[in-house]
Amino acid sequence: MKNKKETPEYIDFAVTARKYKTLFTRKYQNRKVWVDPNPYEIQSFIPGTILQISVQEGEVVNEGAPLLILEAMKMQNRIEMPFTAKIKKINVNVGDRVPKDTLMIELEAVEGE
């Protein structure tokens, strides 16, 4: 007698009509919840020291212009203007040590743009 291979039989099933229960892990519950970043807030992306501030409050700054220099791990990071806007408030001073996610500069829209 020949050893004949049988073909598997597939069946259909629906998942969308089912409800499942699960437990959240402690790590998931304590996670930092993602928030859509505000384009009018310039935050520090790494901890460091403010070496230089190149703008003043009330000044209109064009896209790509330098805002400040943040030194971290012996590297000078030049923070540039993401788009043309007015400097609403500067929350840091030269020499300040800032942690990650510190709000450094607040921007506001330029009238007529």
N, CA, C and O atoms as a GROMACS GRO file, in nm:
protein
  452
    1MET      N    1   0.083  -0.117   0.000
    1MET     CA    2   0.000   0.000   0.000
    1MET      C    3   0.088   0.125   0.000
    1MET      O    4   0.186   0.131   0.074
    2LYS      N    5   0.055   0.221  -0.081
    2LYS     CA    6   0.132   0.344  -0.092
    2LYS      C    7   0.102   0.435   0.026
    2LYS      O    8  -0.011   0.440   0.075
    3ASN      N    9   0.207   0.509   0.073
    3ASN     CA   10   0.191   0.606   0.180
    3ASN      C   11   0.147   0.739   0.117
    3ASN      O   12   0.230   0.817   0.070
    4LYS      N   13   0.019   0.762   0.116
    4LYS     CA   14  -0.038   0.879   0.052
    4LYS      C   15  -0.045   0.996   0.150
    4LYS      O   16  -0.096   0.979   0.261
    5LYS      N   17   0.007   1.114   0.112
    5LYS     CA   18   0.001   1.233   0.198
    5LYS      C   19  -0.139   1.292   0.193
    5LYS      O   20  -0.199   1.310   0.087
    6GLU      N   21  -0.188   1.321   0.312
    6GLU     CA   22  -0.319   1.384   0.319
    6GLU      C   23  -0.301   1.536   0.316
    6GLU      O   24  -0.207   1.589   0.375
    7THR      N   25  -0.391   1.605   0.248
    7THR     CA   26  -0.385   1.750   0.246
    7THR      C   27  -0.459   1.804   0.369
    7THR      O   28  -0.566   1.754   0.404
    8PRO      N   29  -0.402   1.907   0.436
    8PRO     CA   30  -0.468   1.959   0.555
    8PRO      C   31  -0.600   2.026   0.519
    8PRO      O   32  -0.616   2.083   0.411
    9GLU      N   33  -0.692   2.018   0.611
    9GLU     CA   34  -0.823   2.079   0.590
    9GLU      C   35  -0.829   2.211   0.668
    9GLU      O   36  -0.813   2.210   0.790
   10TYR      N   37  -0.852   2.322   0.601
   10TYR     CA   38  -0.857   2.454   0.663
   10TYR      C   39  -1.003   2.490   0.693
   10TYR      O   40  -1.094   2.457   0.617
   11ILE      N   41  -1.022   2.559   0.807
   11ILE     CA   42  -1.155   2.605   0.843
   11ILE      C   43  -1.152   2.756   0.865
   11ILE      O   44  -1.048   2.812   0.897
   12ASP      N   45  -1.266   2.820   0.849
   12ASP     CA   46  -1.278   2.964   0.871
   12ASP      C   47  -1.324   2.991   1.013
   12ASP      O   48  -1.402   2.913   1.069
   13PHE      N   49  -1.276   3.102   1.073
   13PHE     CA   50  -1.325   3.145   1.204
   13PHE      C   51  -1.318   3.297   1.212
   13PHE      O   52  -1.236   3.361   1.145
   14ALA      N   53  -1.404   3.353   1.296
   14ALA     CA   54  -1.411   3.499   1.309
   14ALA      C   55  -1.353   3.541   1.444
   14ALA      O   56  -1.379   3.477   1.545
   15VAL      N   57  -1.274   3.648   1.444
   15VAL     CA   58  -1.215   3.699   1.568
   15VAL      C   59  -1.287   3.826   1.613
   15VAL      O   60  -1.289   3.856   1.732
   16THR      N   61  -1.344   3.898   1.521
   16THR     CA   62  -1.402   4.028   1.553
   16THR      C   63  -1.522   4.021   1.647
   16THR      O   64  -1.551   4.119   1.715
   17ALA      N   65  -1.589   3.912   1.653
   17ALA     CA   66  -1.708   3.899   1.739
   17ALA      C   67  -1.672   3.855   1.880
   17ALA      O   68  -1.761   3.844   1.964
   18ARG      N   69  -1.547   3.831   1.908
   18ARG     CA   70  -1.503   3.782   2.038
   18ARG      C   71  -1.449   3.894   2.125
   18ARG      O   72  -1.394   3.992   2.073
   19LYS      N   73  -1.464   3.881   2.255
   19LYS     CA   74  -1.405   3.974   2.352
   19LYS      C   75  -1.305   3.897   2.436
   19LYS      O   76  -1.330   3.784   2.478
   20TYR      N   77  -1.192   3.960   2.461
   20TYR     CA   78  -1.087   3.898   2.540
   20TYR      C   79  -1.057   3.988   2.660
   20TYR      O   80  -1.077   4.109   2.652
   21LYS      N   81  -1.008   3.931   2.769
   21LYS     CA   82  -0.966   4.007   2.887
   21LYS      C   83  -0.817   3.984   2.906
   21LYS      O   84  -0.765   3.875   2.882
   22THR      N   85  -0.751   4.089   2.951
   22THR     CA   86  -0.608   4.078   2.978
   22THR      C   87  -0.573   4.166   3.096
   22THR      O   88  -0.651   4.253   3.134
   23LEU      N   89  -0.458   4.145   3.153
   23LEU     CA   90  -0.409   4.228   3.263
   23LEU      C   91  -0.294   4.312   3.212
   23LEU      O   92  -0.208   4.264   3.139
   24PHE      N   93  -0.293   4.441   3.252
   24PHE     CA   94  -0.181   4.526   3.215
   24PHE      C   95  -0.067   4.500   3.312
   24PHE      O   96  -0.089   4.485   3.433
   25THR      N   97   0.054   4.496   3.261
   25THR     CA   98   0.170   4.478   3.347
   25THR      C   99   0.199   4.608   3.421
   25THR      O  100   0.155   4.715   3.379
   26ARG      N  101   0.272   4.599   3.529
   26ARG     CA  102   0.309   4.718   3.606
   26ARG      C  103   0.394   4.812   3.519
   26ARG      O  104   0.380   4.934   3.527
   27LYS      N  105   0.481   4.754   3.438
   27LYS     CA  106   0.564   4.835   3.350
   27LYS      C  107   0.477   4.916   3.253
   27LYS      O  108   0.504   5.033   3.228
   28TYR      N  109   0.372   4.855   3.200
   28TYR     CA  110   0.283   4.925   3.108
   28TYR      C  111   0.206   5.035   3.181
   28TYR      O  112   0.189   5.145   3.128
   29GLN      N  113   0.159   5.007   3.303
   29GLN     CA  114   0.083   5.106   3.378
   29GLN      C  115   0.169   5.226   3.418
   29GLN      O  116   0.118   5.337   3.430
   30ASN      N  117   0.299   5.205   3.439
   30ASN     CA  118   0.388   5.312   3.483
   30ASN      C  119   0.462   5.380   3.367
   30ASN      O  120   0.550   5.463   3.390
   31ARG      N  121   0.426   5.346   3.246
   31ARG     CA  122   0.496   5.402   3.129
   31ARG      C  123   0.469   5.550   3.116
   31ARG      O  124   0.371   5.602   3.169
   32LYS      N  125   0.557   5.618   3.045
   32LYS     CA  126   0.536   5.759   3.014
   32LYS      C  127   0.443   5.763   2.893
   32LYS      O  128   0.478   5.714   2.786
   33VAL      N  129   0.327   5.821   2.911
   33VAL     CA  130   0.227   5.824   2.805
   33VAL      C  131   0.271   5.923   2.697
   33VAL      O  132   0.313   6.034   2.727
   34TRP      N  133   0.262   5.881   2.571
   34TRP     CA  134   0.302   5.965   2.460
   34TRP      C  135   0.204   6.079   2.443
   34TRP      O  136   0.082   6.058   2.447
   35VAL      N  137   0.257   6.198   2.425
   35VAL     CA  138   0.176   6.318   2.402
   35VAL      C  139   0.222   6.379   2.271
   35VAL      O  140   0.342   6.392   2.247
   36ASP      N  141   0.128   6.417   2.188
   36ASP     CA  142   0.160   6.481   2.061
   36ASP      C  143   0.239   6.609   2.091
   36ASP      O  144   0.188   6.697   2.159
   37PRO      N  145   0.362   6.621   2.041
   37PRO     CA  146   0.444   6.738   2.074
   37PRO      C  147   0.384   6.867   2.018
   37PRO      O  148   0.329   6.870   1.908
   38ASN      N  149   0.398   6.972   2.098
   38ASN     CA  150   0.352   7.104   2.057
   38ASN      C  151   0.462   7.170   1.974
   38ASN      O  152   0.573   7.188   2.025
   39PRO      N  153   0.436   7.206   1.848
   39PRO     CA  154   0.542   7.265   1.766
   39PRO      C  155   0.588   7.402   1.816
   39PRO      O  156   0.693   7.450   1.774
   40TYR      N  157   0.510   7.465   1.904
   40TYR     CA  158   0.546   7.597   1.956
   40TYR      C  159   0.625   7.589   2.087
   40TYR      O  160   0.640   7.689   2.157
   41GLU      N  161   0.674   7.471   2.121
   41GLU     CA  162   0.758   7.453   2.240
   41GLU      C  163   0.888   7.386   2.200
   41GLU      O  164   0.888   7.278   2.141
   42ILE      N  165   1.000   7.450   2.232
   42ILE     CA  166   1.132   7.393   2.206
   42ILE      C  167   1.179   7.329   2.337
   42ILE      O  168   1.205   7.399   2.435
   43GLN      N  169   1.189   7.196   2.338
   43GLN     CA  170   1.228   7.123   2.457
   43GLN      C  171   1.366   7.061   2.438
   43GLN      O  172   1.410   7.036   2.326
   44SER      N  173   1.433   7.036   2.551
   44SER     CA  174   1.563   6.969   2.545
   44SER      C  175   1.540   6.822   2.517
   44SER      O  176   1.459   6.757   2.583
   45PHE      N  177   1.612   6.769   2.420
   45PHE     CA  178   1.598   6.629   2.385
   45PHE      C  179   1.697   6.541   2.462
   45PHE      O  180   1.685   6.419   2.463
   46ILE      N  181   1.795   6.605   2.525
   46ILE     CA  182   1.891   6.536   2.612
   46ILE      C  183   1.925   6.630   2.728
   46ILE      O  184   1.908   6.751   2.715
   47PRO      N  185   1.971   6.576   2.841
   47PRO     CA  186   2.014   6.664   2.949
   47PRO      C  187   2.146   6.732   2.913
   47PRO      O  188   2.230   6.674   2.844
   48GLY      N  189   2.163   6.855   2.958
   48GLY     CA  190   2.287   6.926   2.926
   48GLY      C  191   2.292   7.063   2.989
   48GLY      O  192   2.210   7.096   3.075
   49THR      N  193   2.388   7.143   2.946
   49THR     CA  194   2.411   7.277   2.998
   49THR      C  195   2.393   7.378   2.885
   49THR      O  196   2.442   7.357   2.774
   50ILE      N  197   2.323   7.488   2.914
   50ILE     CA  198   2.303   7.594   2.815
   50ILE      C  199   2.432   7.677   2.806
   50ILE      O  200   2.473   7.739   2.904
   51LEU      N  201   2.495   7.677   2.688
   51LEU     CA  202   2.619   7.754   2.668
   51LEU      C  203   2.593   7.891   2.609
   51LEU      O  204   2.662   7.987   2.643
   52GLN      N  205   2.494   7.901   2.522
   52GLN     CA  206   2.471   8.027   2.452
   52GLN      C  207   2.325   8.037   2.412
   52GLN      O  208   2.264   7.938   2.371
   53ILE      N  209   2.268   8.157   2.424
   53ILE     CA  210   2.133   8.184   2.375
   53ILE      C  211   2.146   8.293   2.270
   53ILE      O  212   2.197   8.402   2.298
   54SER      N  213   2.100   8.264   2.149
   54SER     CA  214   2.122   8.355   2.035
   54SER      C  215   2.002   8.442   2.002
   54SER      O  216   2.008   8.520   1.907
   55VAL      N  217   1.893   8.431   2.076
   55VAL     CA  218   1.771   8.506   2.046
   55VAL      C  219   1.723   8.582   2.170
   55VAL      O  220   1.771   8.558   2.281
   56GLN      N  221   1.628   8.671   2.150
   56GLN     CA  222   1.568   8.747   2.260
   56GLN      C  223   1.416   8.735   2.251
   56GLN      O  224   1.361   8.710   2.144
   57GLU      N  225   1.350   8.753   2.366
   57GLU     CA  226   1.205   8.750   2.368
   57GLU      C  227   1.149   8.861   2.280
   57GLU      O  228   1.201   8.972   2.280
   58GLY      N  229   1.043   8.830   2.206
   58GLY     CA  230   0.980   8.928   2.117
   58GLY      C  231   1.038   8.932   1.977
   58GLY      O  232   0.980   8.994   1.888
   59GLU      N  233   1.151   8.868   1.957
   59GLU     CA  234   1.219   8.869   1.827
   59GLU      C  235   1.153   8.769   1.732
   59GLU      O  236   1.114   8.660   1.773
   60VAL      N  237   1.139   8.807   1.605
   60VAL     CA  238   1.091   8.715   1.502
   60VAL      C  239   1.213   8.647   1.442
   60VAL      O  240   1.306   8.713   1.395
   61VAL      N  241   1.213   8.514   1.444
   61VAL     CA  242   1.329   8.436   1.400
   61VAL      C  243   1.288   8.350   1.281
   61VAL      O  244   1.184   8.284   1.283
   62ASN      N  245   1.372   8.349   1.178
   62ASN     CA  246   1.345   8.271   1.058
   62ASN      C  247   1.382   8.125   1.077
   62ASN      O  248   1.465   8.090   1.161
   63GLU      N  249   1.320   8.041   0.998
   63GLU     CA  250   1.347   7.897   1.001
   63GLU      C  251   1.495   7.870   0.976
   63GLU      O  252   1.555   7.927   0.886
   64GLY      N  253   1.554   7.782   1.058
   64GLY     CA  254   1.693   7.743   1.043
   64GLY      C  255   1.792   7.829   1.120
   64GLY      O  256   1.910   7.793   1.129
   65ALA      N  257   1.747   7.940   1.175
   65ALA     CA  258   1.837   8.028   1.251
   65ALA      C  259   1.870   7.964   1.385
   65ALA      O  260   1.785   7.894   1.442
   66PRO      N  261   1.991   7.985   1.438
   66PRO     CA  262   2.027   7.925   1.567
   66PRO      C  263   1.950   7.988   1.683
   66PRO      O  264   1.936   8.110   1.690
   67LEU      N  265   1.901   7.904   1.773
   67LEU     CA  266   1.831   7.950   1.894
   67LEU      C  267   1.925   7.950   2.013
   67LEU      O  268   1.940   8.050   2.083
   68LEU      N  269   1.988   7.835   2.037
   68LEU     CA  270   2.078   7.822   2.151
   68LEU      C  271   2.172   7.705   2.129
   68LEU      O  272   2.153   7.626   2.036
   69ILE      N  273   2.272   7.695   2.215
   69ILE     CA  274   2.366   7.583   2.212
   69ILE      C  275   2.352   7.509   2.344
   69ILE      O  276   2.365   7.568   2.452
   70LEU      N  277   2.327   7.380   2.335
   70LEU     CA  278   2.311   7.292   2.451
   70LEU      C  279   2.428   7.194   2.451
   70LEU      O  280   2.442   7.112   2.360
   71GLU      N  281   2.512   7.202   2.555
   71GLU     CA  282   2.627   7.112   2.564
   71GLU      C  283   2.586   6.988   2.642
   71GLU      O  284   2.529   6.997   2.751
   72ALA      N  285   2.615   6.872   2.584
   72ALA     CA  286   2.586   6.744   2.649
   72ALA      C  287   2.696   6.646   2.612
   72ALA      O  288   2.729   6.630   2.494
   73MET      N  289   2.752   6.581   2.710
   73MET     CA  290   2.858   6.482   2.690
   73MET      C  291   2.973   6.538   2.606
   73MET      O  292   3.022   6.471   2.515
   74LYS      N  293   3.016   6.660   2.636
   74LYS     CA  294   3.126   6.730   2.570
   74LYS      C  295   3.099   6.761   2.423
   74LYS      O  296   3.191   6.789   2.347
   75MET      N  297   2.972   6.756   2.385
   75MET     CA  298   2.934   6.792   2.248
   75MET      C  299   2.843   6.914   2.253
   75MET      O  300   2.754   6.923   2.338
   76GLN      N  301   2.865   7.006   2.161
   76GLN     CA  302   2.780   7.124   2.154
   76GLN      C  303   2.671   7.101   2.049
   76GLN      O  304   2.699   7.087   1.930
   77ASN      N  305   2.545   7.098   2.097
   77ASN     CA  306   2.430   7.074   2.010
   77ASN      C  307   2.365   7.208   1.978
   77ASN      O  308   2.318   7.278   2.067
   78ARG      N  309   2.364   7.242   1.852
   78ARG     CA  310   2.305   7.368   1.807
   78ARG      C  311   2.156   7.345   1.783
   78ARG      O  312   2.119   7.267   1.695
   79ILE      N  313   2.072   7.412   1.860
   79ILE     CA  314   1.928   7.401   1.845
   79ILE      C  315   1.883   7.511   1.750
   79ILE      O  316   1.906   7.629   1.776
   80GLU      N  317   1.817   7.471   1.640
   80GLU     CA  318   1.776   7.567   1.538
   80GLU      C  319   1.625   7.586   1.538
   80GLU      O  320   1.550   7.502   1.587
   81MET      N  321   1.583   7.697   1.481
   81MET     CA  322   1.442   7.730   1.470
   81MET      C  323   1.375   7.636   1.369
   81MET      O  324   1.421   7.626   1.255
   82PRO      N  325   1.267   7.566   1.410
   82PRO     CA  326   1.203   7.471   1.318
   82PRO      C  327   1.121   7.538   1.208
   82PRO      O  328   1.103   7.479   1.101
   83PHE      N  329   1.071   7.659   1.232
   83PHE     CA  330   0.993   7.735   1.134
   83PHE      C  331   0.996   7.882   1.177
   83PHE      O  332   1.036   7.912   1.289
   84THR      N  333   0.954   7.970   1.090
   84THR     CA  334   0.955   8.113   1.123
   84THR      C  335   0.847   8.142   1.226
   84THR      O  336   0.730   8.112   1.205
   85ALA      N  337   0.888   8.202   1.338
   85ALA     CA  338   0.794   8.234   1.447
   85ALA      C  339   0.856   8.342   1.536
   85ALA      O  340   0.971   8.381   1.518
   86LYS      N  341   0.776   8.387   1.631
   86LYS     CA  342   0.818   8.490   1.726
   86LYS      C  343   0.853   8.422   1.859
   86LYS      O  344   0.783   8.330   1.902
   87ILE      N  345   0.960   8.468   1.923
   87ILE     CA  346   1.001   8.414   2.053
   87ILE      C  347   0.908   8.472   2.159
   87ILE      O  348   0.911   8.592   2.186
   88LYS      N  349   0.826   8.387   2.219
   88LYS     CA  350   0.730   8.432   2.321
   88LYS      C  351   0.797   8.441   2.458
   88LYS      O  352   0.782   8.541   2.528
   89LYS      N  353   0.871   8.336   2.495
   89LYS     CA  354   0.935   8.335   2.627
   89LYS      C  355   1.056   8.243   2.624
   89LYS      O  356   1.052   8.136   2.563
   90ILE      N  357   1.163   8.285   2.690
   90ILE     CA  358   1.284   8.203   2.707
   90ILE      C  359   1.287   8.160   2.854
   90ILE      O  360   1.293   8.244   2.943
   91ASN      N  361   1.284   8.029   2.878
   91ASN     CA  362   1.274   7.975   3.013
   91ASN      C  363   1.407   7.930   3.072
   91ASN      O  364   1.410   7.876   3.183
   92VAL      N  365   1.518   7.951   3.000
   92VAL     CA  366   1.650   7.909   3.049
   92VAL      C  367   1.747   8.026   3.041
   92VAL      O  368   1.722   8.124   2.971
   93ASN      N  369   1.857   8.014   3.113
   93ASN     CA  370   1.964   8.114   3.110
   93ASN      C  371   2.095   8.045   3.078
   93ASN      O  372   2.108   7.924   3.095
   94VAL      N  373   2.193   8.122   3.032
   94VAL     CA  374   2.326   8.067   3.005
   94VAL      C  375   2.381   8.010   3.136
   94VAL      O  376   2.377   8.076   3.240
   95GLY      N  377   2.433   7.888   3.129
   95GLY     CA  378   2.489   7.821   3.246
   95GLY      C  379   2.392   7.726   3.316
   95GLY      O  380   2.433   7.647   3.400
   96ASP      N  381   2.264   7.734   3.281
   96ASP     CA  382   2.165   7.643   3.342
   96ASP      C  383   2.191   7.500   3.299
   96ASP      O  384   2.222   7.473   3.184
   97ARG      N  385   2.176   7.407   3.395
   97ARG     CA  386   2.181   7.264   3.364
   97ARG      C  387   2.036   7.219   3.354
   97ARG      O  388   1.959   7.234   3.449
   98VAL      N  389   2.000   7.165   3.240
   98VAL     CA  390   1.860   7.127   3.216
   98VAL      C  391   1.848   6.976   3.197
   98VAL      O  392   1.931   6.916   3.128
   99PRO      N  393   1.745   6.914   3.256
   99PRO     CA  394   1.721   6.772   3.230
   99PRO      C  395   1.650   6.753   3.095
   99PRO      O  396   1.609   6.850   3.032
  100LYS      N  397   1.637   6.630   3.054
  100LYS     CA  398   1.568   6.597   2.930
  100LYS      C  399   1.423   6.645   2.939
  100LYS      O  400   1.364   6.644   3.047
  101ASP      N  401   1.366   6.687   2.827
  101ASP     CA  402   1.227   6.732   2.814
  101ASP      C  403   1.196   6.861   2.888
  101ASP      O  404   1.081   6.886   2.923
  102THR      N  405   1.297   6.945   2.912
  102THR     CA  406   1.275   7.076   2.974
  102THR      C  407   1.226   7.173   2.867
  102THR      O  408   1.282   7.180   2.758
  103LEU      N  409   1.121   7.248   2.898
  103LEU     CA  410   1.072   7.350   2.806
  103LEU      C  411   1.169   7.468   2.810
  103LEU      O  412   1.175   7.541   2.909
  104MET      N  413   1.245   7.486   2.702
  104MET     CA  414   1.348   7.590   2.699
  104MET      C  415   1.295   7.720   2.639
  104MET      O  416   1.317   7.828   2.695
  105ILE      N  417   1.226   7.711   2.526
  105ILE     CA  418   1.178   7.831   2.457
  105ILE      C  419   1.034   7.808   2.411
  105ILE      O  420   0.999   7.702   2.359
  106GLU      N  421   0.951   7.911   2.433
  106GLU     CA  422   0.813   7.907   2.386
  106GLU      C  423   0.801   8.000   2.266
  106GLU      O  424   0.856   8.111   2.266
  107LEU      N  425   0.730   7.956   2.162
  107LEU     CA  426   0.713   8.032   2.039
  107LEU      C  427   0.568   8.073   2.022
  107LEU      O  428   0.478   8.018   2.086
  108GLU      N  429   0.546   8.170   1.935
  108GLU     CA  430   0.411   8.205   1.895
  108GLU      C  431   0.410   8.238   1.747
  108GLU      O  432   0.513   8.276   1.690
  109ALA      N  433   0.294   8.223   1.686
  109ALA     CA  434   0.282   8.247   1.541
  109ALA      C  435   0.307   8.394   1.509
  109ALA      O  436   0.278   8.483   1.588
  110VAL      N  437   0.362   8.414   1.392
  110VAL     CA  438   0.388   8.549   1.343
  110VAL      C  439   0.260   8.598   1.276
  110VAL      O  440   0.198   8.524   1.199
  111GLU      N  441   0.221   8.721   1.304
  111GLU     CA  442   0.100   8.778   1.243
  111GLU      C  443   0.115   8.785   1.091
  111GLU      O  444   0.219   8.825   1.039
  112GLY      N  445   0.011   8.745   1.022
  112GLY     CA  446   0.010   8.755   0.875
  112GLY      C  447   0.068   8.636   0.803
  112GLY      O  448   0.080   8.638   0.681
  113GLU      N  449   0.106   8.530   0.877
  113GLU     CA  450   0.162   8.412   0.809
  113GLU      C  451   0.072   8.295   0.824
  113GLU      O  452   0.102   8.187   0.774
   0.00000   0.00000   0.00000
